[in-house]
Amino acid sequence: MKNLVLIRHAKSSWEAPLKDFDRPLMKRGIIDAHDVSVKISNFLPKTYIIWSSTAARASETALIFAQNLSYPIESIVYKDDLYTFDEKQLEKVIKSCDNSLESVILFGHNEAITNFVNKFGDVFIENVPTSGFVALQFETESWSTINKGKTHKTIFPKDLK
């Protein structure tokens, strides 16, 4: 079995005149990331690796989650190819996972995340919100052969208010 957790980066700021890649989290995003990250431990596999987009808002979100999950921040793997809004590119990265990895937590971006979970999960989600957590399970031994899996759990900030 393969376990995949997709987490959309937390709410980011549009206020500073920065490139999209460099946009930081805003206060609400930081709060939402903390709120969701402290609620997910019961829904995570025992061991996992964390991958994150290199964009500021995704990597900052990954750091918040890692700290709240007591995951060593130096073990986060930052991947340039996760800075994508295209689900086909996201699928390509996920299907290239080493099969020795049973579980991956991935921090990325929309539209890629929403479209991916709708293609590969069994529950339609209109939009994975910022700080949204979606856990998928696949009955396969190989990442390259994942297809329709099971949407195991979703946690969105609005569910915690």
Salt bridges, closest charged atoms under 4 A:
ASP20 OD1 - ARG23 NH2 3.05
ASP20 OD2 - ARG57 NH2 2.98
ASP32 OD2 - ARG28 NE 3.45
ASP32 OD1 - LYS161 NZ 3.08
ASP35 OD2 - LYS161 NZ 3.69
GLU91 OE2 - LYS95 NZ 3.02
GLU91 OE1 - LYS119 NZ 2.86
GLU102 OE2 - LYS2 NZ 3.46
